[in-house]
Amino acid sequence: MASWQIVRIIAGAFILLSLALGIPGSPIFVSQWWLAFTAFVGINLLQSGFTGWCLMESMLRKLGAKAGC
């Protein structure tokens, strides 16, 4: 699996988890501050789309994930 695919999977999982932890109606609600983490992931995805650089992808490549097209 390429590093960009892993980044998308992790980002999607982080968003779903932070929404589940931050929405008051959720059975695993902890605090609405988890929604700030959702915004953080979204902002990072947005800047990655504009700049073409993603810190998580860089870290994954250093850990041995292959670069993809």
The first five atom37 places (N, CA, C, CB, O) and aatype in JSON, in Angstrom:
{
  "aatype": [12, 0, 15, 17, 5, 9, 19, 1, 9, 9, 0, 7, 0, 13, 9, 10, 10, 15, 10, 0, 10, 7, 9, 14, 7, 15, 14, 9, 13, 19, 15, 5, 17, 17, 10, 0, 13, 16, 0, 13, 19, 7, 9, 2, 10, 10, 5, 15, 7, 13, 16, 7, 17, 4, 10, 12, 6, 15, 12, 10, 1, 11, 10, 7, 0, 11, 0, 7, 4],
  "atom_mask": [
    [1, 1, 1, 1, 1],
    [1, 1, 1, 1, 1],
    [1, 1, 1, 1, 1],
    [1, 1, 1, 1, 1],
    [1, 1, 1, 1, 1],
    [1, 1, 1, 1, 1],
    [1, 1, 1, 1, 1],
    [1, 1, 1, 1, 1],
    [1, 1, 1, 1, 1],
    [1, 1, 1, 1, 1],
    [1, 1, 1, 1, 1],
    [1, 1, 1, 0, 1],
    [1, 1, 1, 1, 1],
    [1, 1, 1, 1, 1],
    [1, 1, 1, 1, 1],
    [1, 1, 1, 1, 1],
    [1, 1, 1, 1, 1],
    [1, 1, 1, 1, 1],
    [1, 1, 1, 1, 1],
    [1, 1, 1, 1, 1],
    [1, 1, 1, 1, 1],
    [1, 1, 1, 0, 1],
    [1, 1, 1, 1, 1],
    [1, 1, 1, 1, 1],
    [1, 1, 1, 0, 1],
    [1, 1, 1, 1, 1],
    [1, 1, 1, 1, 1],
    [1, 1, 1, 1, 1],
    [1, 1, 1, 1, 1],
    [1, 1, 1, 1, 1],
    [1, 1, 1, 1, 1],
    [1, 1, 1, 1, 1],
    [1, 1, 1, 1, 1],
    [1, 1, 1, 1, 1],
    [1, 1, 1, 1, 1],
    [1, 1, 1, 1, 1],
    [1, 1, 1, 1, 1],
    [1, 1, 1, 1, 1],
    [1, 1, 1, 1, 1],
    [1, 1, 1, 1, 1],
    [1, 1, 1, 1, 1],
    [1, 1, 1, 0, 1],
    [1, 1, 1, 1, 1],
    [1, 1, 1, 1, 1],
    [1, 1, 1, 1, 1],
    [1, 1, 1, 1, 1],
    [1, 1, 1, 1, 1],
    [1, 1, 1, 1, 1],
    [1, 1, 1, 0, 1],
    [1, 1, 1, 1, 1],
    [1, 1, 1, 1, 1],
    [1, 1, 1, 0, 1],
    [1, 1, 1, 1, 1],
    [1, 1, 1, 1, 1],
    [1, 1, 1, 1, 1],
    [1, 1, 1, 1, 1],
    [1, 1, 1, 1, 1],
    [1, 1, 1, 1, 1],
    [1, 1, 1, 1, 1],
    [1, 1, 1, 1, 1],
    [1, 1, 1, 1, 1],
    [1, 1, 1, 1, 1],
    [1, 1, 1, 1, 1],
    [1, 1, 1, 0, 1],
    [1, 1, 1, 1, 1],
    [1, 1, 1, 1, 1],
    [1, 1, 1, 1, 1],
    [1, 1, 1, 0, 1],
    [1, 1, 1, 1, 1]
  ],
  "atom_positions": [
    [[0.85, -1.17, 0.0], [0.0, 0.0, 0.0], [0.9, 1.24, 0.0], [-0.97, -0.01, 1.22], [1.9, 1.29, 0.71]],
    [[0.53, 2.22, -0.79], [1.34, 3.44, -0.91], [1.08, 4.38, 0.27], [1.03, 4.15, -2.24], [0.03, 4.31, 0.92]],
    [[2.05, 5.25, 0.52], [1.95, 6.15, 1.67], [0.73, 7.07, 1.59], [3.22, 7.0, 1.78], [0.11, 7.35, 2.61]],
    [[0.38, 7.54, 0.4], [-0.78, 8.42, 0.28], [-2.08, 7.69, 0.62], [-0.87, 9.01, -1.13], [-3.02, 8.3, 1.13]],
    [[-2.14, 6.39, 0.34], [-3.32, 5.61, 0.69], [-3.42, 5.44, 2.19], [-3.3, 4.24, -0.01], [-4.51, 5.53, 2.76]],
    [[-2.3, 5.2, 2.84], [-2.28, 5.04, 4.29], [-2.7, 6.35, 4.96], [-0.87, 4.6, 4.77], [-3.44, 6.33, 5.94]],
    [[-2.23, 7.48, 4.44], [-2.59, 8.78, 5.0], [-4.1, 8.98, 4.92], [-1.86, 9.93, 4.26], [-4.71, 9.44, 5.89]],
    [[-4.7, 8.65, 3.82], [-6.16, 8.83, 3.67], [-6.93, 7.92, 4.62], [-6.59, 8.55, 2.23], [-7.94, 8.33, 5.18]],
    [[-6.46, 6.7, 4.8], [-7.12, 5.77, 5.72], [-7.02, 6.28, 7.16], [-6.49, 4.36, 5.61], [-8.01, 6.26, 7.89]],
    [[-5.84, 6.73, 7.55], [-5.64, 7.23, 8.9], [-6.45, 8.5, 9.12], [-4.15, 7.5, 9.17], [-7.08, 8.65, 10.17]],
    [[-6.45, 9.41, 8.16], [-7.21, 10.65, 8.29], [-8.71, 10.36, 8.43], [-6.97, 11.57, 7.08], [-9.38, 10.94, 9.28]],
    [[-9.22, 9.46, 7.62], [-10.63, 9.09, 7.72], [-10.98, 8.46, 9.06], [0.0, 0.0, 0.0], [-12.02, 8.76, 9.65]],
    [[-10.1, 7.6, 9.55], [-10.32, 6.97, 10.85], [-10.28, 8.01, 11.98], [-9.28, 5.87, 11.11], [-11.11, 7.97, 12.89]],
    [[-9.31, 8.94, 11.91], [-9.22, 10.0, 12.93], [-10.46, 10.88, 12.92], [-7.97, 10.86, 12.69], [-10.97, 11.23, 13.99]],
    [[-10.95, 11.22, 11.75], [-12.14, 12.07, 11.67], [-13.35, 11.35, 12.26], [-12.41, 12.47, 10.22], [-14.09, 11.94, 13.05]],
    [[-13.56, 10.11, 11.88], [-14.71, 9.37, 12.41], [-14.61, 9.17, 13.92], [-14.84, 8.02, 11.72], [-15.61, 9.31, 14.63]],
    [[-13.43, 8.84, 14.4], [-13.24, 8.64, 15.84], [-13.45, 9.94, 16.61], [-11.85, 8.08, 16.12], [-14.13, 9.95, 17.64]],
    [[-12.87, 11.04, 16.13], [-13.02, 12.3, 16.85], [-14.46, 12.81, 16.81], [-12.08, 13.35, 16.27], [-14.91, 13.45, 17.76]],
    [[-15.18, 12.54, 15.73], [-16.6, 12.89, 15.7], [-17.38, 12.07, 16.72], [-17.17, 12.69, 14.3], [-18.25, 12.59, 17.41]],
    [[-17.08, 10.78, 16.79], [-17.77, 9.92, 17.75], [-17.48, 10.35, 19.19], [-17.35, 8.46, 17.55], [-18.36, 10.25, 20.06]],
    [[-16.27, 10.83, 19.45], [-15.9, 11.26, 20.8], [-16.39, 12.68, 21.1], [-14.4, 11.19, 20.98], [-16.46, 13.06, 22.26]],
    [[-16.73, 13.47, 20.07], [-17.06, 14.87, 20.28], [-18.52, 15.25, 20.12], [0.0, 0.0, 0.0], [-18.9, 16.36, 20.49]],
    [[-19.34, 14.37, 19.57], [-20.76, 14.69, 19.39], [-21.54, 14.2, 20.6], [-21.31, 14.05, 18.07], [-21.49, 13.02, 20.93]],
    [[-22.28, 15.11, 21.27], [-22.96, 14.74, 22.51], [-23.92, 13.55, 22.41], [-23.72, 15.91, 23.0], [-24.11, 12.85, 23.4]],
    [[-24.51, 13.3, 21.27], [-25.44, 12.19, 21.13], [-24.77, 10.83, 20.96], [0.0, 0.0, 0.0], [-25.44, 9.8, 20.95]],
    [[-23.47, 10.83, 20.82], [-22.73, 9.59, 20.59], [-22.64, 8.76, 21.87], [-21.32, 9.91, 20.07], [-22.51, 9.31, 22.96]],
    [[-22.71, 7.43, 21.74], [-22.6, 6.59, 22.93], [-21.2, 6.61, 23.56], [-22.96, 5.17, 22.59], [-21.04, 6.22, 24.71]],
    [[-20.2, 7.06, 22.82], [-18.84, 7.13, 23.4], [-18.38, 8.58, 23.55], [-17.85, 6.35, 22.52], [-17.18, 8.86, 23.52]],
    [[-19.34, 9.5, 23.72], [-19.04, 10.92, 23.88], [-18.12, 11.15, 25.07], [-20.34, 11.74, 24.05], [-18.33, 10.59, 26.15]],
    [[-17.09, 11.98, 24.87], [-16.18, 12.35, 25.94], [-16.25, 13.86, 26.18], [-14.73, 11.92, 25.6], [-16.52, 14.3, 27.3]],
    [[-15.99, 14.63, 25.14], [-15.96, 16.08, 25.25], [-16.11, 16.69, 23.86], [-14.65, 16.56, 25.93], [-15.68, 16.11, 22.87]],
    [[-16.74, 17.87, 23.8], [-16.87, 18.53, 22.51], [-15.54, 19.05, 21.99], [-17.86, 19.68, 22.61], [-15.44, 19.42, 20.82]],
    [[-14.53, 19.08, 22.82], [-13.21, 19.5, 22.39], [-12.6, 18.55, 21.37], [-12.29, 19.63, 23.58], [-11.66, 18.91, 20.66]],
    [[-13.13, 17.33, 21.28], [-12.66, 16.39, 20.25], [-12.96, 16.91, 18.86], [-13.29, 15.02, 20.44], [-12.3, 16.51, 17.89]],
    [[-13.95, 17.79, 18.73], [-14.27, 18.36, 17.42], [-13.14, 19.25, 16.92], [-15.57, 19.15, 17.49], [-12.99, 19.44, 15.72]],
    [[-12.34, 19.8, 17.83], [-11.17, 20.58, 17.43], [-10.17, 19.68, 16.7], [-10.5, 21.26, 18.66], [-9.5, 20.12, 15.77]],
    [[-10.06, 18.42, 17.14], [-9.16, 17.48, 16.46], [-9.67, 17.2, 15.05], [-9.04, 16.17, 17.26], [-8.88, 17.06, 14.11]],
    [[-10.99, 17.11, 14.89], [-11.58, 16.92, 13.57], [-11.19, 18.09, 12.66], [-13.12, 16.8, 13.66], [-10.81, 17.89, 11.51]],
    [[-11.29, 19.31, 13.19], [-10.91, 20.49, 12.41], [-9.42, 20.47, 12.08], [-11.26, 21.77, 13.19], [-9.04, 20.84, 10.97]],
    [[-8.59, 20.05, 13.02], [-7.14, 19.97, 12.79], [-6.82, 19.02, 11.63], [-6.42, 19.49, 14.06], [-6.01, 19.36, 10.76]],
    [[-7.45, 17.86, 11.6], [-7.22, 16.9, 10.52], [-7.7, 17.49, 9.19], [-7.94, 15.56, 10.8], [-7.03, 17.36, 8.17]],
    [[-8.86, 18.14, 9.21], [-9.38, 18.76, 7.99], [-8.48, 19.86, 7.46], [0.0, 0.0, 0.0], [-8.27, 19.95, 6.25]],
    [[-7.95, 20.69, 8.36], [-7.04, 21.76, 7.94], [-5.76, 21.17, 7.34], [-6.69, 22.67, 9.14], [-5.26, 21.68, 6.34]],
    [[-5.25, 20.11, 7.93], [-4.05, 19.48, 7.39], [-4.31, 18.87, 6.01], [-3.54, 18.41, 8.34], [-3.46, 18.95, 5.12]],
    [[-5.48, 18.27, 5.82], [-5.82, 17.73, 4.5], [-5.94, 18.85, 3.47], [-7.14, 16.93, 4.57], [-5.52, 18.7, 2.33]],
    [[-6.52, 19.97, 3.89], [-6.67, 21.1, 2.99], [-5.31, 21.67, 2.58], [-7.52, 22.19, 3.64], [-5.07, 21.9, 1.4]],
    [[-4.43, 21.91, 3.54], [-3.1, 22.44, 3.19], [-2.32, 21.45, 2.36], [-2.31, 22.8, 4.45], [-1.55, 21.85, 1.48]],
    [[-2.49, 20.16, 2.61], [-1.81, 19.15, 1.82], [-2.27, 19.19, 0.36], [-2.05, 17.76, 2.41], [-1.47, 18.99, -0.56]],
    [[-3.56, 19.44, 0.16], [-4.08, 19.53, -1.19], [-3.51, 20.71, -1.96], [0.0, 0.0, 0.0], [-3.29, 20.62, -3.16]],
    [[-3.27, 21.82, -1.26], [-2.73, 23.01, -1.91], [-1.22, 22.94, -2.1], [-3.08, 24.23, -1.11], [-0.7, 23.36, -3.13]],
    [[-0.51, 22.41, -1.1], [0.95, 22.44, -1.16], [1.57, 21.16, -1.71], [1.5, 22.7, 0.21], [2.7, 21.19, -2.2]],
    [[0.85, 20.05, -1.62], [1.4, 18.78, -2.07], [2.33, 18.13, -1.05], [0.0, 0.0, 0.0], [2.99, 17.14, -1.35]],
    [[2.39, 18.7, 0.17], [3.26, 18.17, 1.22], [2.42, 17.78, 2.43], [4.34, 19.19, 1.62], [1.53, 18.53, 2.84]],
    [[2.71, 16.62, 3.0], [1.99, 16.13, 4.17], [3.01, 15.54, 5.13], [0.92, 15.07, 3.77], [3.78, 14.65, 4.77]],
    [[3.02, 16.04, 6.37], [3.97, 15.57, 7.36], [3.8, 14.07, 7.63], [3.81, 16.35, 8.66], [4.79, 13.34, 7.73]],
    [[2.56, 13.61, 7.75], [2.34, 12.2, 8.03], [2.86, 11.32, 6.9], [0.84, 11.93, 8.26], [3.42, 10.25, 7.15]],
    [[2.68, 11.76, 5.68], [3.2, 10.99, 4.55], [4.72, 10.93, 4.57], [2.72, 11.6, 3.22], [5.31, 9.89, 4.27]],
    [[5.35, 12.04, 4.93], [6.81, 12.05, 5.06], [7.28, 11.08, 6.13], [7.3, 13.47, 5.38], [8.26, 10.36, 5.94]],
    [[6.57, 11.06, 7.25], [6.94, 10.14, 8.34], [6.73, 8.69, 7.91], [6.11, 10.44, 9.6], [7.56, 7.83, 8.21]],
    [[5.64, 8.41, 7.22], [5.37, 7.05, 6.76], [6.44, 6.57, 5.79], [4.0, 6.97, 6.1], [6.84, 5.4, 5.82]],
    [[6.91, 7.47, 4.92], [7.98, 7.09, 3.99], [9.27, 6.77, 4.73], [8.22, 8.22, 2.97], [9.99, 5.85, 4.35]],
    [[9.57, 7.53, 5.77], [10.78, 7.23, 6.57], [10.66, 5.91, 7.3], [11.04, 8.36, 7.57], [11.66, 5.25, 7.6]],
    [[9.39, 5.51, 7.59], [9.16, 4.22, 8.25], [9.12, 3.05, 7.26], [7.85, 4.28, 9.04], [8.97, 1.89, 7.66]],
    [[9.24, 3.37, 5.97], [9.34, 2.3, 4.99], [8.18, 2.15, 4.04], [0.0, 0.0, 0.0], [8.21, 1.28, 3.17]],
    [[7.14, 2.97, 4.17], [6.02, 2.89, 3.23], [6.49, 3.41, 1.87], [4.78, 3.7, 3.74], [7.25, 4.37, 1.79]],
    [[6.03, 2.76, 0.82], [6.47, 3.17, -0.51], [5.69, 4.4, -0.97], [6.3, 2.02, -1.52], [4.53, 4.59, -0.63]],
    [[6.36, 5.22, -1.75], [5.72, 6.39, -2.34], [4.84, 5.92, -3.5], [6.79, 7.43, -2.83], [5.19, 4.98, -4.21]],
    [[3.73, 6.58, -3.69], [2.83, 6.17, -4.77], [2.67, 7.26, -5.79], [0.0, 0.0, 0.0], [3.16, 8.38, -5.62]],
    [[1.97, 6.93, -6.87], [1.75, 7.92, -7.94], [0.47, 8.68, -7.69], [1.7, 7.26, -9.31], [0.11, 9.56, -8.48]]
  ]
}
